[in-house]
């Protein structure tokens, strides 16, 4: 099982910097939490900001 986790972590987003990979993972964890706590309207705007961030950093 550790080989599978190691392979996933090595191949996630290719040769992207680690801080970028961590930010994408944080976005994926944060979005459902925001949806249940602040609602779909605010979560939609946060998602737009995350999208612009990922485009700017690509």
CHARMM-style PDB file with segment names, atoms N, HN, CA, C and O in Angstrom:
ATOM      1  N   UNK     1       0.823  -1.199   0.000  1.00  0.00      PROA
ATOM      2  CA  UNK     1       0.000   0.000   0.000  1.00  0.00      PROA
ATOM      3  C   UNK     1       0.860   1.253   0.000  1.00  0.00      PROA
ATOM      4  O   UNK     1       0.489   2.261  -0.601  1.00  0.00      PROA
ATOM      5  N   UNK     2       2.000   1.200   0.665  1.00  0.00      PROA
ATOM      6  HN  UNK     2       2.302   0.381   1.153  1.00  0.00      PROA
ATOM      7  CA  UNK     2       2.852   2.388   0.686  1.00  0.00      PROA
ATOM      8  C   UNK     2       3.419   2.679  -0.697  1.00  0.00      PROA
ATOM      9  O   UNK     2       3.686   3.835  -1.028  1.00  0.00      PROA
ATOM     10  N   UNK     3       3.604   1.638  -1.510  1.00  0.00      PROA
ATOM     11  HN  UNK     3       3.387   0.699  -1.242  1.00  0.00      PROA
ATOM     12  CA  UNK     3       4.080   1.867  -2.871  1.00  0.00      PROA
ATOM     13  C   UNK     3       3.050   2.631  -3.692  1.00  0.00      PROA
ATOM     14  O   UNK     3       3.403   3.476  -4.514  1.00  0.00      PROA
ATOM     15  N   UNK     4       1.777   2.328  -3.463  1.00  0.00      PROA
ATOM     16  HN  UNK     4       1.491   1.641  -2.794  1.00  0.00      PROA
ATOM     17  CA  UNK     4       0.707   3.014  -4.187  1.00  0.00      PROA
ATOM     18  C   UNK     4       0.636   4.478  -3.762  1.00  0.00      PROA
ATOM     19  O   UNK     4       0.501   5.361  -4.608  1.00  0.00      PROA
ATOM     20  N   UNK     5       0.725   4.739  -2.469  1.00  0.00      PROA
ATOM     21  HN  UNK     5       0.835   4.021  -1.782  1.00  0.00      PROA
ATOM     22  CA  UNK     5       0.700   6.115  -1.975  1.00  0.00      PROA
ATOM     23  C   UNK     5       1.926   6.880  -2.447  1.00  0.00      PROA
ATOM     24  O   UNK     5       1.833   8.057  -2.796  1.00  0.00      PROA
ATOM     25  N   UNK     6       3.058   6.222  -2.457  1.00  0.00      PROA
ATOM     26  HN  UNK     6       3.133   5.266  -2.174  1.00  0.00      PROA
ATOM     27  CA  UNK     6       4.287   6.864  -2.929  1.00  0.00      PROA
ATOM     28  C   UNK     6       4.190   7.195  -4.419  1.00  0.00      PROA
ATOM     29  O   UNK     6       4.608   8.270  -4.847  1.00  0.00      PROA
ATOM     30  N   UNK     7       3.644   6.282  -5.195  1.00  0.00      PROA
ATOM     31  HN  UNK     7       3.304   5.409  -4.847  1.00  0.00      PROA
ATOM     32  CA  UNK     7       3.484   6.526  -6.628  1.00  0.00      PROA
ATOM     33  C   UNK     7       2.527   7.681  -6.877  1.00  0.00      PROA
ATOM     34  O   UNK     7       2.771   8.514  -7.750  1.00  0.00      PROA
ATOM     35  N   UNK     8       1.438   7.736  -6.115  1.00  0.00      PROA
ATOM     36  HN  UNK     8       1.240   7.059  -5.406  1.00  0.00      PROA
ATOM     37  CA  UNK     8       0.483   8.832  -6.285  1.00  0.00      PROA
ATOM     38  C   UNK     8       1.112  10.168  -5.926  1.00  0.00      PROA
ATOM     39  O   UNK     8       0.945  11.148  -6.652  1.00  0.00      PROA
ATOM     40  N   UNK     9       1.835  10.216  -4.814  1.00  0.00      PROA
ATOM     41  HN  UNK     9       1.971   9.420  -4.224  1.00  0.00      PROA
ATOM     42  CA  UNK     9       2.433  11.489  -4.400  1.00  0.00      PROA
ATOM     43  C   UNK     9       3.536  11.924  -5.355  1.00  0.00      PROA
ATOM     44  O   UNK     9       3.735  13.121  -5.562  1.00  0.00      PROA
ATOM     45  N   UNK    10       4.253  10.975  -5.937  1.00  0.00      PROA
ATOM     46  HN  UNK    10       4.091  10.003  -5.768  1.00  0.00      PROA
ATOM     47  CA  UNK    10       5.305  11.333  -6.891  1.00  0.00      PROA
ATOM     48  C   UNK    10       4.732  11.826  -8.215  1.00  0.00      PROA
ATOM     49  O   UNK    10       5.331  12.680  -8.871  1.00  0.00      PROA
ATOM     50  N   UNK    11       3.585  11.298  -8.610  1.00  0.00      PROA
ATOM     51  HN  UNK    11       3.099  10.605  -8.078  1.00  0.00      PROA
ATOM     52  CA  UNK    11       3.011  11.634  -9.913  1.00  0.00      PROA
ATOM     53  C   UNK    11       1.946  12.717  -9.870  1.00  0.00      PROA
ATOM     54  O   UNK    11       1.480  13.154 -10.923  1.00  0.00      PROA
ATOM     55  N   UNK    12       1.549  13.161  -8.690  1.00  0.00      PROA
ATOM     56  HN  UNK    12       1.927  12.806  -7.835  1.00  0.00      PROA
ATOM     57  CA  UNK    12       0.489  14.165  -8.579  1.00  0.00      PROA
ATOM     58  C   UNK    12       0.973  15.494  -9.139  1.00  0.00      PROA
ATOM     59  O   UNK    12       1.921  16.073  -8.609  1.00  0.00      PROA
ATOM     60  N   UNK    13       0.352  15.982 -10.185  1.00  0.00      PROA
ATOM     61  HN  UNK    13      -0.418  15.511 -10.615  1.00  0.00      PROA
ATOM     62  CA  UNK    13       0.668  17.236 -10.878  1.00  0.00      PROA
ATOM     63  C   UNK    13       2.081  17.277 -11.449  1.00  0.00      PROA
ATOM     64  O   UNK    13       2.634  18.358 -11.654  1.00  0.00      PROA
ATOM     65  N   UNK    14       2.660  16.131 -11.702  1.00  0.00      PROA
ATOM     66  HN  UNK    14       2.211  15.253 -11.535  1.00  0.00      PROA
ATOM     67  CA  UNK    14       3.949  16.072 -12.387  1.00  0.00      PROA
ATOM     68  C   UNK    14       5.079  16.738 -11.637  1.00  0.00      PROA
ATOM     69  O   UNK    14       5.326  16.439 -10.469  1.00  0.00      PROA
ATOM     70  N   UNK    15       5.771  17.652 -12.319  1.00  0.00      PROA
ATOM     71  HN  UNK    15       5.570  17.895 -13.268  1.00  0.00      PROA
ATOM     72  CA  UNK    15       6.937  18.318 -11.741  1.00  0.00      PROA
ATOM     73  C   UNK    15       6.597  19.683 -11.151  1.00  0.00      PROA
ATOM     74  O   UNK    15       7.452  20.567 -11.100  1.00  0.00      PROA
ATOM     75  N   UNK    16       5.380  19.855 -10.714  1.00  0.00      PROA
ATOM     76  HN  UNK    16       4.685  19.136 -10.756  1.00  0.00      PROA
ATOM     77  CA  UNK    16       4.972  21.127 -10.100  1.00  0.00      PROA
ATOM     78  C   UNK    16       5.671  21.304  -8.759  1.00  0.00      PROA
ATOM     79  O   UNK    16       6.034  20.322  -8.111  1.00  0.00      PROA
ATOM     80  N   UNK    17       5.862  22.554  -8.342  1.00  0.00      PROA
ATOM     81  HN  UNK    17       5.568  23.352  -8.868  1.00  0.00      PROA
ATOM     82  CA  UNK    17       6.457  22.782  -7.014  1.00  0.00      PROA
ATOM     83  C   UNK    17       5.560  22.220  -5.913  1.00  0.00      PROA
ATOM     84  O   UNK    17       4.339  22.145  -6.053  1.00  0.00      PROA
ATOM     85  N   UNK    18       6.199  21.832  -4.821  1.00  0.00      PROA
ATOM     86  HN  UNK    18       7.191  21.893  -4.707  1.00  0.00      PROA
ATOM     87  CA  UNK    18       5.451  21.223  -3.708  1.00  0.00      PROA
ATOM     88  C   UNK    18       4.423  22.185  -3.122  1.00  0.00      PROA
ATOM     89  O   UNK    18       3.342  21.752  -2.724  1.00  0.00      PROA
ATOM     90  N   UNK    19       4.738  23.493  -3.059  1.00  0.00      PROA
ATOM     91  HN  UNK    19       5.617  23.844  -3.382  1.00  0.00      PROA
ATOM     92  CA  UNK    19       3.789  24.448  -2.492  1.00  0.00      PROA
ATOM     93  C   UNK    19       2.530  24.530  -3.360  1.00  0.00      PROA
ATOM     94  O   UNK    19       1.432  24.738  -2.844  1.00  0.00      PROA
ATOM     95  N   UNK    20       2.689  24.366  -4.681  1.00  0.00      PROA
ATOM     96  HN  UNK    20       3.581  24.197  -5.101  1.00  0.00      PROA
ATOM     97  CA  UNK    20       1.538  24.402  -5.582  1.00  0.00      PROA
ATOM     98  C   UNK    20       0.679  23.152  -5.399  1.00  0.00      PROA
ATOM     99  O   UNK    20      -0.549  23.235  -5.374  1.00  0.00      PROA
ATOM    100  N   UNK    21       1.325  22.003  -5.273  1.00  0.00      PROA
ATOM    101  HN  UNK    21       2.323  21.936  -5.293  1.00  0.00      PROA
ATOM    102  CA  UNK    21       0.595  20.767  -5.035  1.00  0.00      PROA
ATOM    103  C   UNK    21      -0.170  20.836  -3.715  1.00  0.00      PROA
ATOM    104  O   UNK    21      -1.321  20.405  -3.637  1.00  0.00      PROA
ATOM    105  N   UNK    22       0.471  21.378  -2.679  1.00  0.00      PROA
ATOM    106  HN  UNK    22       1.406  21.728  -2.743  1.00  0.00      PROA
ATOM    107  CA  UNK    22      -0.190  21.500  -1.378  1.00  0.00      PROA
ATOM    108  C   UNK    22      -1.375  22.454  -1.444  1.00  0.00      PROA
ATOM    109  O   UNK    22      -2.402  22.221  -0.807  1.00  0.00      PROA
ATOM    110  N   UNK    23      -1.231  23.528  -2.215  1.00  0.00      PROA
ATOM    111  HN  UNK    23      -0.396  23.718  -2.732  1.00  0.00      PROA
ATOM    112  CA  UNK    23      -2.351  24.470  -2.314  1.00  0.00      PROA
ATOM    113  C   UNK    23      -3.539  23.827  -3.025  1.00  0.00      PROA
ATOM    114  O   UNK    23      -4.682  24.066  -2.633  1.00  0.00      PROA
ATOM    115  N   UNK    24      -3.304  23.024  -4.050  1.00  0.00      PROA
ATOM    116  HN  UNK    24      -2.376  22.830  -4.368  1.00  0.00      PROA
ATOM    117  CA  UNK    24      -4.391  22.335  -4.745  1.00  0.00      PROA
ATOM    118  C   UNK    24      -5.071  21.340  -3.806  1.00  0.00      PROA
ATOM    119  O   UNK    24      -6.298  21.241  -3.792  1.00  0.00      PROA
ATOM    120  N   UNK    25      -4.287  20.609  -3.029  1.00  0.00      PROA
ATOM    121  HN  UNK    25      -3.290  20.690  -3.041  1.00  0.00      PROA
ATOM    122  CA  UNK    25      -4.860  19.663  -2.069  1.00  0.00      PROA
ATOM    123  C   UNK    25      -5.675  20.405  -1.016  1.00  0.00      PROA
ATOM    124  O   UNK    25      -6.753  19.950  -0.635  1.00  0.00      PROA
ATOM    125  N   UNK    26      -5.170  21.538  -0.546  1.00  0.00      PROA
ATOM    126  HN  UNK    26      -4.294  21.907  -0.855  1.00  0.00      PROA
ATOM    127  CA  UNK    26      -5.926  22.337   0.429  1.00  0.00      PROA
ATOM    128  C   UNK    26      -7.232  22.835  -0.168  1.00  0.00      PROA
ATOM    129  O   UNK    26      -8.259  22.837   0.512  1.00  0.00      PROA
ATOM    130  N   UNK    27      -7.211  23.259  -1.433  1.00  0.00      PROA
ATOM    131  HN  UNK    27      -6.378  23.257  -1.985  1.00  0.00      PROA
ATOM    132  CA  UNK    27      -8.440  23.691  -2.093  1.00  0.00      PROA
ATOM    133  C   UNK    27      -9.451  22.544  -2.139  1.00  0.00      PROA
ATOM    134  O   UNK    27     -10.636  22.748  -1.875  1.00  0.00      PROA
ATOM    135  N   UNK    28      -8.986  21.347  -2.472  1.00  0.00      PROA
ATOM    136  HN  UNK    28      -8.024  21.181  -2.686  1.00  0.00      PROA
ATOM    137  CA  UNK    28      -9.881  20.198  -2.569  1.00  0.00      PROA
ATOM    138  C   UNK    28     -10.486  19.826  -1.219  1.00  0.00      PROA
ATOM    139  O   UNK    28     -11.627  19.368  -1.152  1.00  0.00      PROA
ATOM    140  N   UNK    29      -9.733  20.020  -0.160  1.00  0.00      PROA
ATOM    141  HN  UNK    29      -8.807  20.392  -0.215  1.00  0.00      PROA
ATOM    142  CA  UNK    29     -10.248  19.732   1.182  1.00  0.00      PROA
ATOM    143  C   UNK    29     -11.166  20.854   1.658  1.00  0.00      PROA
ATOM    144  O   UNK    29     -12.185  20.597   2.299  1.00  0.00      PROA
ATOM    145  N   UNK    30     -10.806  22.090   1.345  1.00  0.00      PROA
ATOM    146  HN  UNK    30      -9.978  22.298   0.825  1.00  0.00      PROA
ATOM    147  CA  UNK    30     -11.535  23.250   1.850  1.00  0.00      PROA
ATOM    148  C   UNK    30     -12.909  23.434   1.201  1.00  0.00      PROA
ATOM    149  O   UNK    30     -13.846  23.870   1.870  1.00  0.00      PROA
ATOM    150  N   UNK    31     -13.046  23.114  -0.073  1.00  0.00      PROA
ATOM    151  HN  UNK    31     -12.285  22.760  -0.617  1.00  0.00      PROA
ATOM    152  CA  UNK    31     -14.293  23.399  -0.789  1.00  0.00      PROA
ATOM    153  C   UNK    31     -15.533  22.727  -0.197  1.00  0.00      PROA
ATOM    154  O   UNK    31     -16.536  23.412   0.000  1.00  0.00      PROA
ATOM    155  N   UNK    32     -15.518  21.428   0.097  1.00  0.00      PROA
ATOM    156  HN  UNK    32     -14.702  20.871  -0.063  1.00  0.00      PROA
ATOM    157  CA  UNK    32     -16.732  20.845   0.702  1.00  0.00      PROA
ATOM    158  C   UNK    32     -17.033  21.403   2.088  1.00  0.00      PROA
ATOM    159  O   UNK    32     -18.195  21.548   2.467  1.00  0.00      PROA
ATOM    160  N   UNK    33     -15.982  21.716   2.842  1.00  0.00      PROA
ATOM    161  HN  UNK    33     -15.038  21.599   2.534  1.00  0.00      PROA
ATOM    162  CA  UNK    33     -16.187  22.295   4.173  1.00  0.00      PROA
ATOM    163  C   UNK    33     -16.850  23.659   4.046  1.00  0.00      PROA
ATOM    164  O   UNK    33     -17.782  23.974   4.787  1.00  0.00      PROA
ATOM    165  N   UNK    34     -16.371  24.467   3.110  1.00  0.00      PROA
ATOM    166  HN  UNK    34     -15.615  24.211   2.508  1.00  0.00      PROA
ATOM    167  CA  UNK    34     -16.982  25.778   2.891  1.00  0.00      PROA
ATOM    168  C   UNK    34     -18.426  25.661   2.424  1.00  0.00      PROA
ATOM    169  O   UNK    34     -19.281  26.448   2.831  1.00  0.00      PROA
ATOM    170  N   UNK    35     -18.695  24.690   1.581  1.00  0.00      PROA
ATOM    171  HN  UNK    35     -18.001  24.051   1.250  1.00  0.00      PROA
ATOM    172  CA  UNK    35     -20.057  24.516   1.073  1.00  0.00      PROA
ATOM    173  C   UNK    35     -21.044  24.257   2.207  1.00  0.00      PROA
ATOM    174  O   UNK    35     -22.153  24.790   2.198  1.00  0.00      PROA
ATOM    175  N   UNK    36     -20.652  23.456   3.165  1.00  0.00      PROA
ATOM    176  HN  UNK    36     -19.750  23.024   3.172  1.00  0.00      PROA
ATOM    177  CA  UNK    36     -21.558  23.142   4.278  1.00  0.00      PROA
ATOM    178  C   UNK    36     -21.594  24.221   5.343  1.00  0.00      PROA
ATOM    179  O   UNK    36     -22.578  24.321   6.076  1.00  0.00      PROA
ATOM    180  N   UNK    37     -20.540  25.039   5.452  1.00  0.00      PROA
ATOM    181  HN  UNK    37     -19.740  24.957   4.857  1.00  0.00      PROA
ATOM    182  CA  UNK    37     -20.518  26.041   6.520  1.00  0.00      PROA
ATOM    183  C   UNK    37     -21.032  27.403   6.075  1.00  0.00      PROA
ATOM    184  O   UNK    37     -21.789  28.033   6.814  1.00  0.00      PROA
ATOM    185  N   UNK    38     -20.647  27.879   4.895  1.00  0.00      PROA
ATOM    186  HN  UNK    38     -20.032  27.368   4.295  1.00  0.00      PROA
ATOM    187  CA  UNK    38     -21.034  29.234   4.489  1.00  0.00      PROA
ATOM    188  C   UNK    38     -22.038  29.259   3.345  1.00  0.00      PROA
ATOM    189  O   UNK    38     -22.569  30.321   3.020  1.00  0.00      PROA
ATOM    190  N   UNK    39     -22.311  28.110   2.726  1.00  0.00      PROA
ATOM    191  HN  UNK    39     -21.879  27.247   2.990  1.00  0.00      PROA
ATOM    192  CA  UNK    39     -23.318  28.056   1.677  1.00  0.00      PROA
ATOM    193  C   UNK    39     -22.734  28.124   0.283  1.00  0.00      PROA
ATOM    194  O   UNK    39     -21.545  28.389   0.105  1.00  0.00      PROA
ATOM    195  N   UNK    40     -23.592  27.880  -0.718  1.00  0.00      PROA
ATOM    196  HN  UNK    40     -24.558  27.665  -0.574  1.00  0.00      PROA
ATOM    197  CA  UNK    40     -23.107  27.798  -2.091  1.00  0.00      PROA
ATOM    198  C   UNK    40     -22.699  29.136  -2.703  1.00  0.00      PROA
ATOM    199  O   UNK    40     -21.832  29.162  -3.577  1.00  0.00      PROA
ATOM    200  N   UNK    41     -23.293  30.239  -2.274  1.00  0.00      PROA
ATOM    201  HN  UNK    41     -23.997  30.217  -1.564  1.00  0.00      PROA
ATOM    202  CA  UNK    41     -22.963  31.530  -2.883  1.00  0.00      PROA
ATOM    203  C   UNK    41     -21.514  31.923  -2.584  1.00  0.00      PROA
ATOM    204  O   UNK    41     -20.750  32.228  -3.500  1.00  0.00      PROA
ATOM    205  N   UNK    42     -21.146  31.917  -1.320  1.00  0.00      PROA
ATOM    206  HN  UNK    42     -21.767  31.670  -0.576  1.00  0.00      PROA
ATOM    207  CA  UNK    42     -19.775  32.280  -0.936  1.00  0.00      PROA
ATOM    208  C   UNK    42     -18.785  31.249  -1.457  1.00  0.00      PROA
ATOM    209  O   UNK    42     -17.696  31.604  -1.908  1.00  0.00      PROA
ATOM    210  N   UNK    43     -19.158  29.972  -1.399  1.00  0.00      PROA
ATOM    211  HN  UNK    43     -20.043  29.684  -1.033  1.00  0.00      PROA
ATOM    212  CA  UNK    43     -18.273  28.923  -1.899  1.00  0.00      PROA
ATOM    213  C   UNK    43     -18.022  29.094  -3.392  1.00  0.00      PROA
ATOM    214  O   UNK    43     -16.914  28.840  -3.866  1.00  0.00      PROA
ATOM    215  N   UNK    44     -19.027  29.516  -4.130  1.00  0.00      PROA
ATOM    216  HN  UNK    44     -19.927  29.722  -3.745  1.00  0.00      PROA
ATOM    217  CA  UNK    44     -18.845  29.772  -5.556  1.00  0.00      PROA
ATOM    218  C   UNK    44     -17.835  30.867  -5.822  1.00  0.00      PROA
ATOM    219  O   UNK    44     -17.012  30.746  -6.729  1.00  0.00      PROA
ATOM    220  N   UNK    45     -17.888  31.943  -5.035  1.00  0.00      PROA
ATOM    221  HN  UNK    45     -18.556  32.041  -4.298  1.00  0.00      PROA
ATOM    222  CA  UNK    45     -16.919  33.022  -5.206  1.00  0.00      PROA
ATOM    223  C   UNK    45     -15.516  32.590  -4.798  1.00  0.00      PROA
ATOM    224  O   UNK    45     -14.532  32.987  -5.422  1.00  0.00      PROA
ATOM    225  N   UNK    46     -15.427  31.783  -3.759  1.00  0.00      PROA
ATOM    226  HN  UNK    46     -16.226  31.460  -3.252  1.00  0.00      PROA
ATOM    227  CA  UNK    46     -14.116  31.261  -3.353  1.00  0.00      PROA
ATOM    228  C   UNK    46     -13.564  30.348  -4.439  1.00  0.00      PROA
ATOM    229  O   UNK    46     -12.367  30.371  -4.726  1.00  0.00      PROA
ATOM    230  N   UNK    47     -14.434  29.546  -5.041  1.00  0.00      PROA
ATOM    231  HN  UNK    47     -15.406  29.528  -4.807  1.00  0.00      PROA
ATOM    232  CA  UNK    47     -14.016  28.666  -6.124  1.00  0.00      PROA
ATOM    233  C   UNK    47     -13.515  29.467  -7.322  1.00  0.00      PROA
ATOM    234  O   UNK    47     -12.544  29.074  -7.968  1.00  0.00      PROA
ATOM    235  N   UNK    48     -14.165  30.579  -7.618  1.00  0.00      PROA
ATOM    236  HN  UNK    48     -14.954  30.899  -7.093  1.00  0.00      PROA
ATOM    237  CA  UNK    48     -13.689  31.452  -8.698  1.00  0.00      PROA
ATOM    238  C   UNK    48     -12.302  32.008  -8.385  1.00  0.00      PROA
ATOM    239  O   UNK    48     -11.443  32.059  -9.265  1.00  0.00      PROA
ATOM    240  N   UNK    49     -12.078  32.424  -7.141  1.00  0.00      PROA
ATOM    241  HN  UNK    49     -12.776  32.382  -6.426  1.00  0.00      PROA
ATOM    242  CA  UNK    49     -10.762  32.931  -6.739  1.00  0.00      PROA
ATOM    243  C   UNK    49      -9.708  31.831  -6.828  1.00  0.00      PROA
ATOM    244  O   UNK    49      -8.580  32.092  -7.245  1.00  0.00      PROA
ATOM    245  N   UNK    50     -10.056  30.617  -6.447  1.00  0.00      PROA
ATOM    246  HN  UNK    50     -10.973  30.405  -6.108  1.00  0.00      PROA
ATOM    247  CA  UNK    50      -9.121  29.501  -6.547  1.00  0.00      PROA
ATOM    248  C   UNK    50      -8.790  29.210  -8.009  1.00  0.00      PROA
ATOM    249  O   UNK    50      -7.641  28.918  -8.340  1.00  0.00      PROA
ATOM    250  N   UNK    51      -9.782  29.289  -8.872  1.00  0.00      PROA
ATOM    251  HN  UNK    51     -10.715  29.527  -8.603  1.00  0.00      PROA
ATOM    252  CA  UNK    51      -9.567  29.054 -10.297  1.00  0.00      PROA
ATOM    253  C   UNK    51      -8.626  30.101 -10.881  1.00  0.00      PROA
ATOM    254  O   UNK    51      -7.710  29.765 -11.632  1.00  0.00      PROA
ATOM    255  N   UNK    52      -8.845  31.354 -10.543  1.00  0.00      PROA
ATOM    256  HN  UNK    52      -9.589  31.627  -9.933  1.00  0.00      PROA
ATOM    257  CA  UNK    52      -7.972  32.422 -11.033  1.00  0.00      PROA
ATOM    258  C   UNK    52      -6.557  32.236 -10.500  1.00  0.00      PROA
ATOM    259  O   UNK    52      -5.587  32.455 -11.225  1.00  0.00      PROA
ATOM    260  N   UNK    53      -6.433  31.832  -9.236  1.00  0.00      PROA
ATOM    261  HN  UNK    53      -7.221  31.654  -8.647  1.00  0.00      PROA
ATOM    262  CA  UNK    53      -5.118  31.565  -8.653  1.00  0.00      PROA
ATOM    263  C   UNK    53      -4.393  30.460  -9.419  1.00  0.00      PROA
ATOM    264  O   UNK    53      -3.213  30.597  -9.743  1.00  0.00      PROA
ATOM    265  N   UNK    54      -5.101  29.360  -9.710  1.00  0.00      PROA
ATOM    266  HN  UNK    54      -6.059  29.248  -9.447  1.00  0.00      PROA
ATOM    267  CA  UNK    54      -4.441  28.259 -10.406  1.00  0.00      PROA
ATOM    268  C   UNK    54      -4.071  28.643 -11.838  1.00  0.00      PROA
ATOM    269  O   UNK    54      -3.044  28.194 -12.346  1.00  0.00      PROA
ATOM    270  N   UNK    55      -4.885  29.462 -12.493  1.00  0.00      PROA
ATOM    271  HN  UNK    55      -5.720  29.827 -12.080  1.00  0.00      PROA
ATOM    272  CA  UNK    55      -4.519  29.919 -13.833  1.00  0.00      PROA
ATOM    273  C   UNK    55      -3.317  30.853 -13.800  1.00  0.00      PROA
ATOM    274  O   UNK    55      -2.446  30.783 -14.668  1.00  0.00      PROA
ATOM    275  N   UNK    56      -3.270  31.721 -12.803  1.00  0.00      PROA
ATOM    276  HN  UNK    56      -3.977  31.778 -12.098  1.00  0.00      PROA
ATOM    277  CA  UNK    56      -2.157  32.666 -12.704  1.00  0.00      PROA
ATOM    278  C   UNK    56      -0.845  31.959 -12.388  1.00  0.00      PROA
ATOM    279  O   UNK    56       0.216  32.396 -12.835  1.00  0.00      PROA
ATOM    280  N   UNK    57      -0.904  30.883 -11.631  1.00  0.00      PROA
ATOM    281  HN  UNK    57      -1.766  30.528 -11.268  1.00  0.00      PROA
ATOM    282  CA  UNK    57       0.313  30.183 -11.233  1.00  0.00      PROA
ATOM    283  C   UNK    57       0.749  29.123 -12.240  1.00  0.00      PROA
ATOM    284  O   UNK    57       1.857  28.598 -12.132  1.00  0.00      PROA
ATOM    285  N   UNK    58      -0.096  28.798 -13.215  1.00  0.00      PROA
ATOM    286  HN  UNK    58      -0.997  29.224 -13.303  1.00  0.00      PROA
ATOM    287  CA  UNK    58       0.243  27.746 -14.184  1.00  0.00      PROA
ATOM    288  C   UNK    58       1.278  28.222 -15.178  1.00  0.00      PROA
ATOM    289  OT1 UNK    58       1.678  27.466 -16.063  1.00  0.00      PROA
TER     290      UNK     58
END
